Amino acid sequence: MASGQTLLVFTPQAGVPPASNFATLAARNNHTIWQFDAAANEILDFEGVLPRNYNGGGLTVTLIWSAATATSGVTRWLGSWERHQEDTTDTDSNSFATAQAVNATAPGTSGTRAYDTIAFTDGAQIDNLAVGESFRFRVERDATDAADTMTGDAELARIEIRET
C-alpha cells in the first residue's frame, strides 16, 4: 500500500473503556463522541487487526476531536500500541509500547473539529506489530501534564490510521 493511504478508521462505537480511568461516552448534537476530562488522565482502547495491505512502514494516527466548550488552550494526547502476538502475548495484563504524544491546539470555534496527528515509526513504537496481527490502540488525554492547558472536556469523534 502506498504511503498516506488509510488502513483503518475507528468511530466512537468501536471504543472499549478499560477497567478504570476511562473517557465517557456521550453525544453532541446526535454525534457520538468520547469525552476526556480536563482534571484527570482518561483513556480509551480500540481493538483491531493490522490489514494485510500494510507495507511495513510507520503509522500515522489522526485524532479527530473537538472541545466541549473551550476555544483556546492545548490538549495533550497520547497514543500507544499493544501487539497481540500469536502464542506469546498474555492478554490478562497490559503490554503497551511507550506512548507518543501530540500537543493539540483547541479549535477556535466551539463545535468545530481539529485533526491532529501522532506519528509512529515502525518497530518498537508500534510494539513490532506485524501484518494480520491483532492489536489494541490506546488513546489518552494527558490532562495532568503541564502542556495540557485546555479547560473542559476534549471530545474524540474519530481515529484514522494511515501508513506513513
Long-range contacts (C-beta under 8 A, 24 or more apart in sequence): 1-51, 1-53, 1-54, 1-55, 1-163, 2-55, 2-163, 3-55, 3-57, 3-163, 3-164, 4-162, 4-163, 4-164, 5-162, 5-163, 6-160, 6-161, 6-162, 7-50, 7-51, 7-53, 7-54, 7-59, 7-161, 7-162, 7-163, 8-48, 8-51, 8-159, 8-160, 8-161, 9-158, 9-159, 9-160, 9-161, 10-46, 10-48, 10-137, 10-158, 10-159, 10-161, 11-158, 12-156, 12-157, 12-158, 14-46, 14-47, 15-44, 15-45, 15-46, 15-156, 16-44, 16-45, 16-46, 16-47, 16-136, 17-44, 17-45, 18-43, 18-44, 18-45, 23-141, 23-156, 26-155, 28-66, 28-68, 28-111, 28-155, 29-111, 31-157, 32-157, 33-66, 33-155, 33-156, 33-157, 34-155, 34-156, 35-68, 35-153, 35-154, 35-155, 36-75, 36-140, 36-141, 36-143, 36-153, 36-154, 36-155, 36-156, 37-141, 37-143, 37-153, 38-141, 38-143, 38-148, 38-150, 38-151, 38-152, 38-153, 38-154, 39-143, 40-143, 40-144, 41-140, 41-141, 41-142, 41-143, 41-144, 42-140, 42-141, 42-143, 43-138, 43-139, 43-140, 44-138, 44-139, 44-140, 44-156, 45-136, 45-137, 45-138, 45-139, 46-136, 46-137, 46-138, 46-139, 46-159, 47-134, 47-135, 47-136, 47-137, 48-134, 48-135, 48-137, 49-132, 49-133, 49-134, 49-135, 50-129, 50-130, 50-131, 50-132, 50-133, 50-135, 51-131, 52-131, 52-132, 54-131, 54-163, 55-163, 56-122, 56-131, 57-122, 57-163, 57-164, 58-119, 58-120, 58-121, 58-122, 58-125, 58-126, 58-163, 58-164, 59-119, 59-120, 59-122, 59-126, 59-161, 59-162, 59-163, 59-164, 60-117, 60-118, 60-119, 60-120, 60-161, 60-162, 60-163, 60-164, 61-117, 61-118, 61-120, 61-137, 61-159, 61-160, 61-161, 61-162, 62-115, 62-116, 62-117, 62-159, 62-160, 62-161, 62-162, 63-102, 63-104, 63-115, 63-116, 63-117, 63-118, 63-139, 63-156, 63-159, 64-113, 64-114, 64-115, 64-156, 64-157, 64-158, 64-159, 64-160, 65-104, 65-113, 65-114, 65-116, 65-154, 65-155, 65-156, 65-157, 66-107, 66-110, 66-111, 66-112, 66-113, 66-114, 66-154, 66-155, 66-157, 67-106, 67-107, 67-110, 67-150, 67-152, 67-153, 67-154, 67-155, 68-152, 68-153, 68-154, 68-155, 69-110, 69-151, 69-152, 69-153, 70-106, 70-110, 70-150, 70-151, 70-152, 71-106, 71-107, 71-108, 71-109, 71-110, 72-105, 72-106, 72-108, 72-150, 73-105, 73-106, 73-149, 73-150, 73-151, 74-103, 74-104, 74-105, 74-106, 74-147, 74-148, 74-149, 74-150, 75-103, 75-104, 75-106, 75-141, 75-148, 75-150, 75-154, 76-101, 76-102, 76-103, 76-104, 76-141, 76-142, 76-143, 76-145, 76-147, 76-148, 77-101, 77-102, 77-104, 77-116, 77-118, 77-139, 77-140, 77-141, 77-142, 77-154, 78-138, 78-139, 78-140, 78-141, 78-142, 79-118, 79-120, 79-137, 79-138, 79-139, 79-140, 80-137, 80-138, 80-140, 81-120, 81-125, 81-126, 81-127, 81-129, 81-135, 81-136, 81-137, 81-138, 82-127, 82-135, 82-136, 82-137, 82-138, 83-126, 83-127, 83-128, 83-129, 83-130, 83-133, 83-135, 84-133, 84-134, 84-135, 84-136, 85-130, 85-133, 86-133, 95-127, 96-127, 96-136, 96-138, 97-124, 97-125, 97-126, 97-127, 98-124, 98-125, 99-138, 99-140, 100-125, 101-142, 103-147, 103-148, 106-150, 113-157, 119-164, 120-164, 121-164, 137-161
